[in-house]
Amino acid sequence: MAASIDALTSSTLKCLREGWWNDDFTEFLTETLRPRPGNRILDVGCGEGTAEVRIARLHVSQIRLIGVDLMIERVMVARHQTAAHNQRVGFTTADACHLPFRDDVFDSTFCVAVLQHIGDVDAAVGEFARVTTAGGRVLAVEPDNRARYWYSATAAGVKAFEMSARFFAALAAARGDVTDAAVGPRLPALFARHGIEPLDVRLFPVSQTRLGMPPGAVWARRRASVEHAIEQAPTEAVRALGREYLGVLTAYAAEATNAGSAFVEIQNTMLFATVGQKTG
Ligand SMILES: C[S@@+](CC[C@H](N)C(=O)[O-])C[C@H]1O[C@@H](n2cnc3c(N)ncnc32)[C@H](O)[C@@H]1O
């Protein structure tokens, strides 16, 4: 659902793939990975197997897909989801920074929305290069979560967006989160450092427009997300900021109601797909 990119409830696109993973994206993925019969393709941070299921629907035959993820629960769901498809897939748990594979064993390696979760992105990209064969493709699709466009017809809407950014940044800092939410555009440089020649960068915009007063469920979802985040906050300073933000959200809902059919809210953010080729 497009609502999943809501900047008022999350500072990142983490786990929000439903908003942008459409057929065009799957086609881009398969064209970029160039699967040939007999190829072995590695999906790092495969999650619940979205890529494997979507690629299976394209009936690309005789490839071997291997998905790895840090979380055993996701690996188990991925196994279950792909069981119905007549496809050669395998899943295992592994850390992107320490892949349990020999050098040069994959024809292509890719990740989608994974490096934004990882502290040591350099180590992960180094592993992608190590396990990919010379001439093989490496693809990383990651957002720049800080490059968010926001328009709201009301003053409280503008303030709510600012407060959301402040609150979620303070929450991440208080938790000691060292991940880079804006990793997308840095990938060509990271690729080059590890012997992966950058070939292309493709942008996938992710947008959402609301015209007319949003229904009550939207405001309830926004409040619930922020309240949940406040509960998780480790310091009173961050919790206080969260409560201040909730007050602004209340004002925003009231202004949106008053604006009625003239209300408009626009959000946009960007995914960067960086395509590279392992030099040999
Ligand atoms: C946003 S989800 C994306 C899942 C999948 N690539 C997709 O697009 O549907 C990010 C995934 O990365 C995994 N992950 C995070 N850190 C990881 C690491 N160090 N090594 C392997 N997987 C990791 C998470 O467990 C999660 O399943």
The ligand as an SDF file (V2000), in Angstrom:
LIG
                    3D

 27 29  0  0  0  0  0  0  0  0999 V2000
   13.6910   -4.4050    4.4340 C   0  0  0  0  0  0  0  0  0  0  0  0
   14.0050   -6.1050    4.5950 S   0  0  0  0  0  0  0  0  0  0  0  0
   14.2270   -6.4850    2.8700 C   0  0  0  0  0  0  0  0  0  0  0  0
   13.9850   -7.9130    2.5750 C   0  0  0  0  0  0  0  0  0  0  0  0
   14.0450   -8.2840    1.0850 C   0  0  0  0  0  0  0  0  0  0  0  0
   15.3370   -7.9770    0.5020 N   0  0  0  0  0  0  0  0  0  0  0  0
   12.9340   -7.5770    0.3320 C   0  0  0  0  0  0  0  0  0  0  0  0
   13.2140   -6.5490   -0.3060 O   0  0  0  0  0  0  0  0  0  0  0  0
   11.8090   -8.0370    0.4010 O   0  0  0  0  0  0  0  0  0  0  0  0
   15.7080   -6.1700    5.1740 C   0  0  0  0  0  0  0  0  0  0  0  0
   16.2020   -7.5720    5.4620 C   0  0  0  0  0  0  0  0  0  0  0  0
   17.6070   -7.5160    5.7060 O   0  0  0  0  0  0  0  0  0  0  0  0
   17.9060   -8.4460    6.7140 C   0  0  0  0  0  0  0  0  0  0  0  0
   19.2090   -8.1020    7.2970 N   0  0  0  0  0  0  0  0  0  0  0  0
   19.4990   -7.0480    8.0910 C   0  0  0  0  0  0  0  0  0  0  0  0
   20.8020   -7.0600    8.4180 N   0  0  0  0  0  0  0  0  0  0  0  0
   21.3480   -8.1480    7.8130 C   0  0  0  0  0  0  0  0  0  0  0  0
   22.6530   -8.7090    7.7750 C   0  0  0  0  0  0  0  0  0  0  0  0
   23.6840   -8.1590    8.4320 N   0  0  0  0  0  0  0  0  0  0  0  0
   22.8510   -9.8310    7.0560 N   0  0  0  0  0  0  0  0  0  0  0  0
   21.8170  -10.4180    6.3950 C   0  0  0  0  0  0  0  0  0  0  0  0
   20.5560   -9.9280    6.4020 N   0  0  0  0  0  0  0  0  0  0  0  0
   20.3180   -8.8110    7.1040 C   0  0  0  0  0  0  0  0  0  0  0  0
   16.7340   -8.3200    7.6670 C   0  0  0  0  0  0  0  0  0  0  0  0
   16.6270   -9.4560    8.5210 O   0  0  0  0  0  0  0  0  0  0  0  0
   15.5810   -8.1810    6.6970 C   0  0  0  0  0  0  0  0  0  0  0  0
   14.9960   -9.4160    6.3720 O   0  0  0  0  0  0  0  0  0  0  0  0
  1  2  1  0
  2  3  1  0
  2 10  1  0
  3  4  1  0
  4  5  1  0
  5  6  1  0
  5  7  1  0
  7  8  2  0
  7  9  1  0
 10 11  1  0
 11 12  1  0
 11 26  1  0
 12 13  1  0
 13 14  1  0
 13 24  1  0
 14 15  1  0
 14 23  1  0
 15 16  2  0
 16 17  1  0
 17 18  1  0
 17 23  2  0
 18 19  1  0
 18 20  2  0
 20 21  1  0
 21 22  2  0
 22 23  1  0
 24 25  1  0
 24 26  1  0
 26 27  1  0
M  CHG  2   2   1   9  -1
M  END
$$$$
